[in-house]
Amino acid sequence: MTNPLVTINIPVYKCENYIYRCLESVRNQTYQNLEIILVNDSTPDNSVQIIQDYIQTYPELNIQLYHLEENQGLSVVRNKGIDLSNGKYIYMLDSDDYISENCLEKLVINSEQYNCEITVGESICEFEDTGERKQMFQINSNKNLIKGNEKIFDSFVNGVYPVIGPNKLYLRSFINQHQLKFVKGLYSQDELWAFHCAEKLDSISFIKDITYIYFMNSGSTIFNKKKINFENHQTIVEWFTKSYNSSHDGIRRKLIRKKIVNFKKLTLQMQYRCMRDDVEYWRINYNRLKKAPSLTISDYFSSDFSKQQKKENLLLNLPTNLGFKLFKKRYEGWG
């Protein structure tokens, strides 16, 4: 096996309680040809000092710390990390998470073996309050490799592999060739980033080993979604719609319709869970989401959509008051 350089991109913002553990997981990798890029998003805590002390303690490590003059959000930080990367591969690691000792060795071996643009590992979630570990963001493919963009996009839409940006080894030339960027201003950027990657991918491989520990602390976004996050979801649907309108491929448009139905359902469920008291805002977003592409009449006669998806599409396009009444009844029943 060749020994290609891997660039690890780590965002730095309010991570003083976790960044040392994160860096230690990188230092202890069995794969050593690494470049570590940390981008400081004007963090107000002690994270930078911890990193600087770490760099002095381990001068043999190839670590570079860059500073943004003002806080600009994770999307800008990720883009800056990509621009500064020199490795054949890029690996995104969030500063409150950490990786297994053989994470990068396994991902590199797989990527080199299959000569693929992205390799995906399995993740496990560790909950700060209980210490419980639970596998999430699972890979649902029974194959080690998928080739061909049509097959990959179909797999993405049908949830064969996770959308999270981290725990994927990206071929840097793939990102640069297609000028892939995280959209500035989006907090929930992984879903759209994965969509844009899936639109361009010709090869993706998987390993079924746990390589990433996703640390669920009380400050994790997944637990603290606010209005800005759901405005982001609206923006993501607009990007889906833009791709839908620009495509002349009937199969691709059908898959995007399926993606939009699933994403609208997820958005409204999450919004109700996180902002249950703001019924009016839920109604506003329900009405806004109805403007996005929906299933066509012919889709209802197609086996490409499940009965549940057809039902959801109907329930997502009712008069707003009726839509909320039925949603609330179903949601409370789910709870």
C-alpha positions, 0 to 999 in steps of 0.5 A: 500500500502507498502512504498518501498524506491525509489532511484532518480538518478540525473546527475550533469553537467552544471546545475547551472540554473536548479538544485535547481528547480529540487531538490525542485520538489523532496523535495515537493513530496507527496511520501516521502520514497526517497533516492536522488543520485546525481553524479557529472560528474566533472561539471565546473560550480557552480552546486556542490556548489548549491547542497551542500548549499541545503543539508545543508539547508535541512538536513532531506533529504536523499541526497548523492552527489558523484563525478567522478574524470573526466568527463565521460559522461551521460552513466557512470553517470547513471550506477554509480547512478544505482550501488549506489542505494538502493531502491526497485525502481529507478527513473531517473530525469535529472537535468534540468527537474522537476517532478509533486508533486504526480509523485512518489506517482502515479508511486509507487501505479501503480507499486505495484498494477500491480507488474511490472518491469517498470511503465511509466508516461506521459511527457510534454515539456516546452520550455525555450524561449517561455514558451510554453508547449507541450505534447511529448514522449506520451504513445500510449497504450490503456492498463494499463498493458502489460505482456509477452516479445513478446507483450512488444517488439512488443509494443516498436518497434511500438512506443507504449511507449516512449524511454526516460530513465527518467520518468520511475519507474524501479524495481531495481532487474530487472535492476540487474538481467539482468545486464542492463547498459548504453553503455559507450561513447554514448551520445544518450543513451536512444534509446539503453537503451530502446531497451535493456530493451524491450528485457528483460521485462515481465511486463510494466504498464502506467499511463496517468497523466503528471508526468514529465516536460522535460525542453527544453533549448537552450543547450538541446541535441535535439537542438544541435546534432553534428557529435558525436551524429550521430556517436553514432547513427551508434553505436546504429544500430550496437547494434541492428544488434548484437541482430538481428544476435544473435536471432533465433526467426523469429518474433523477427528478423522481429521486429528488422528489422522494428526497424532498418528501422525506426531508420535509417530514423530518423537518416538521417532526424535528421542529415540533419536537424542539419548538412545540410551543410555537405552533404558528411558526410550524404552520408557516413552515408547513405552508412554505414547504408545500411550495417545494416539488411533491409527488406527481399523480403518476408517482402514486401508480409507481412502485418506486414510492412506498405506500407510506411515502405516498401517504406522507406526501398527501399529509404534507400538502393539505390545507395548513390548519388541517395539516397541523391538526392531523400532524399533531394527532399523529405525532402525539400518538408516536410519542 
